[in-house]
Amino acid sequence: ESITINNVTRSMIITVRNIGIPTLHLRGITVQNNHGFLANAQVDVESGLSKASAKQYTVPNLNFHFRDYYTIRVFTTEGALAMSTLFIE
């Protein structure tokens, strides 16, 4: 749903919303920049997202660089995949 960058804590906050099935279970979230650096968010696979609910996940320890692209992928145990790309200006 949304991506927020915090330059002070060097983290990315990713908001995920379930718009489809009754309960969605996140399996993982990855963030990769155009230089190949890969980071993962901590995801509690036991707790699901009920339909129309949202939850925030934090990816820490990122070094944001001017004019870098970041690809964010959200994976679920149900097989759904969401992907977004963010450009740092």
C-alpha positions in Angstrom: 0.0 0.0 0.0 2.8 2.4 0.8 6.5 2.8 1.4 8.2 5.3 3.7 11.9 6.0 4.0 13.5 7.1 7.2 17.0 8.5 6.6 17.7 9.0 10.3 17.2 5.3 11.2 18.2 4.1 7.7 15.1 2.0 7.4 12.1 1.5 5.1 8.6 1.1 6.4 6.4 -1.0 4.1 2.6 -1.0 4.7 0.8 -4.1 3.3 -3.0 -4.3 3.0 -5.0 -7.4 2.3 -7.6 -6.5 -0.4 -8.5 -10.0 -1.4 -8.9 -13.2 0.5 -10.3 -13.6 4.0 -6.9 -14.1 5.6 -3.5 -13.5 4.0 -0.2 -14.8 5.5 3.0 -13.0 4.6 6.0 -15.3 4.0 8.6 -12.6 3.4 9.5 -9.1 2.2 12.7 -8.3 0.4 14.2 -5.0 -0.7 16.9 -5.0 -3.4 18.7 -2.0 -4.9 20.1 -1.7 -8.4 23.5 -2.6 -7.0 22.3 -6.0 -5.9 22.2 -5.3 -2.2 19.4 -7.4 -0.7 17.7 -6.9 2.7 14.8 -8.8 4.4 12.0 -7.6 6.7 11.1 -9.6 9.8 7.7 -11.2 9.1 5.6 -13.0 11.6 4.2 -15.8 9.5 1.9 -17.0 12.3 -0.2 -13.9 12.3 -2.4 -13.3 9.2 -3.8 -10.2 7.7 -7.6 -10.3 7.6 -9.4 -8.8 4.6 -9.2 -5.0 4.4 -6.6 -4.8 7.3 -3.1 -3.4 7.0 0.1 -3.9 8.8 3.5 -2.2 8.7 6.8 -4.0 8.4 10.3 -2.4 8.8 13.4 -3.2 6.8 16.4 -1.9 8.9 20.0 -1.0 8.1 19.6 0.3 4.6 22.0 2.9 3.1 20.0 5.0 0.7 21.9 6.5 -2.2 21.0 9.3 -4.5 19.5 8.0 -7.8 19.2 4.4 -6.6 16.2 2.2 -7.5 14.8 -0.1 -4.8 12.6 -3.1 -5.7 10.3 -4.3 -2.9 8.7 -7.7 -3.1 6.1 -9.1 -0.8 5.5 -12.9 -0.8 2.6 -14.8 0.8 2.1 -18.4 1.7 -1.0 -18.4 -0.5 1.2 -17.7 -3.5 0.4 -14.0 -4.0 3.3 -11.7 -4.9 3.3 -7.9 -4.8 6.1 -5.8 -6.2 6.9 -2.1 -6.3 9.9 0.0 -7.4 11.0 3.1 -5.6 13.4 5.7 -7.0 15.5 7.9 -4.5 15.9 11.4 -5.9 
